[in-house]
């Protein structure tokens, strides 16, 4: 089992460019999450999904969109990147909701110039 | 939101015992996780507490006092590989369901 995988691992964007981060899990988990991690801020939830075809906003959703067309995949999109979106992005999944441990992907380090 | 407090940094000696504290607001509390995160890597699950008391897992133990809004992670027989950030995360009940909030983490440095 690969667990949770993320692509790409690193990316540099210019302000205004768009990109999509892909997260995949092979554990048949219902819930999937996108977080960003910034120095001194801890992990903050961007968007999450409680099942295929569903998405919901987290704590810091502005500037991001998500889709969960297949149970195993959760995509995070940046339509027009801004320097404030420079961060490390982690995807995670869990069998059910918040009472279950989350399994994290290796992260994507994004820099927006 | 949920306020979570943990020390920013701690230093300990190899072979020793270290206790990392986490305090949180008790209102709406519904469970607490500890995760370990090595530099440049993903967080990994250590423990989950929802009832008062101590949960032991090998060299790691986690304690919870719901009434005091307090938890600690105890690491025994410290090893160099335990140098990492330790994240406390709290589940709290809101009108929109359960929410999970992470603390900013405690950076532990283990020295010889």
Contacts between the chains, C-beta under 8 A, distances in Angstrom:
chain1	res1	chain2	res2	distance
A	4	B	42	7.9
A	40	B	104	6.1
A	41	B	104	6.6
A	42	B	87	7.2
A	42	B	102	4.5
A	42	B	103	5.8
A	42	B	104	4.2
A	42	B	105	6.3
A	43	B	43	7.3
A	43	B	87	7.1
A	43	B	89	7.9
A	43	B	102	4.1
A	44	B	102	7.6
A	45	B	100	7.4
A	59	B	1	8.0
A	90	B	42	6.2
A	90	B	43	7.4
A	97	B	97	7.8
A	97	B	98	6.1
A	98	B	30	7.8
A	98	B	31	7.4
A	98	B	91	4.8
A	98	B	98	4.2
A	98	B	99	6.9
A	98	B	100	4.7
A	99	B	30	7.6
A	99	B	31	5.8
A	99	B	48	7.8
A	99	B	50	7.5
A	99	B	91	6.6
A	99	B	98	7.2
A	101	B	33	7.0
A	101	B	45	4.1
A	101	B	48	6.5
A	102	B	43	7.9
A	102	B	45	7.2
A	103	B	45	7.6
A	104	B	42	3.8
A	104	B	43	5.1
A	104	B	44	7.2
A	105	B	42	6.2
A	106	B	41	7.1
A	106	B	42	5.4
A	107	B	41	7.7
A	107	B	42	5.9
